[in-house]
Amino acid sequence: MNIENKSFFEKVYFVVNKIPYGRVTNYGSIAKFIGSPQSSKMVGWAMNASHNIKNFPAHRVVNRNGLLTGKHHFHGTKLMQQLLESEGINIYNNRVIDFENYFWDPSKNIT
């Protein structure tokens, strides 16, 4: 899919939909992949606006340190954590344990 003519949010959603089960990525990696490396916060805004998209894996996007910074946008206090744990990702204190082992870099995985 050619994403060049898509809106910023559409580009973000395209990348997020590519994150494999059991893996996570971060806002900065998404921003860099879509050609806006200084737009990590805008990726966060796109994620905040994504909650009406059916079957969208928003829970797989965390901050650069593996923190579940988007957890407040999920129904229930632990839903983001529960979704990640159901995919085999261990969480402690709202942080992905062994983040580097679960990290998925879109620039190395999307052609």
N, C-alpha and C positions, 0 to 999 in steps of 0.2 A: 504494500500500500504506500503510495506517495503521500507524505504528510506535509509537504512544502506549502500547499495552498490551504491548509486547515488553520483554524483559529488556535490560539495558544492552548486553551482548555482542551480542545479536541486532540492536539498533539500529546498533551499530558495523558489523557485517557487512553490513547493508543498505546503508549508505553506501559502504563499500569496494567492494561489488559494482557500484556506479554509476560508479566512477572510470573515465573513458574510456581506451582504449588510447592510449599515448603521453603520458599526463598523470600527475601526482602530486598528492597532497594531504598534509596533515600531521595529527598527532595532535590538536592544538588546534582545528583547523577542524572536525574530526569531532566532538569534544567539544562545541563551541559549537553545531553544527547539531542535535545530539540533545538539546540543552537542559541540558547539564552542562559549562559553559565552564571550570570549574576541575578537570576530570577527565581531562586529557591523559594522565597516567600510567596511569589505568585503561583508557584506549583502548589504550595500549601493552600492558597485560596481556591485553586481548581479542585483540590481534594475536598475542601470544605463544601464545595458546591456539587459534589458528586453523589450525594447520598440518595438521590432519586433514581440512580442508574441501577437497573436490576442486574444482579450477579456480578457486581463490580468489586474487584479485590482491593479495595482501599486500605484494608488492614495490613497489607504487605508493604506499605510505605511508612518509613520511620525517619527519624532525624539522622544526622551524620554520625552520631554516637550510638545509634541503635535504640534510642529512647522512643517510647510509644507516645509521641507528642500529639497525635491525632485522636487519642483514646476518648476524649471528651465529646467527640462527634458521633460516637456509637451509642446505640440504645443500651442501657445497662452500664454499670460501673466497670465491668471487666470484660466486655464483649470483644474488644480488639485483642486483648490478651488471650481469651478463650479461643478465638478463631486461629490465632497464630499457633497456640499450643496444640490445637486439633490437627495442625499440619506438621507437627513434630518439632516446632521451634520452642525452646525453653526460654521462659521469661522470669526475671527476678528484679524486683523493685522497678517495674515498668521499663525494663531494658532487655533487649535481646542478648542472651548469654551466647558467647562465641559469635558475635555479630559478623566478624570477617568470614566465618565459615558458611554463613547463610546469605551473605551479601551477593546480590545479582547485579552486575554492571550492564546496563542496556547497551553501552557503546561496544561491548564485546560480544553481545548476544543477539542484537537485532541488525539485520542486514537490509 
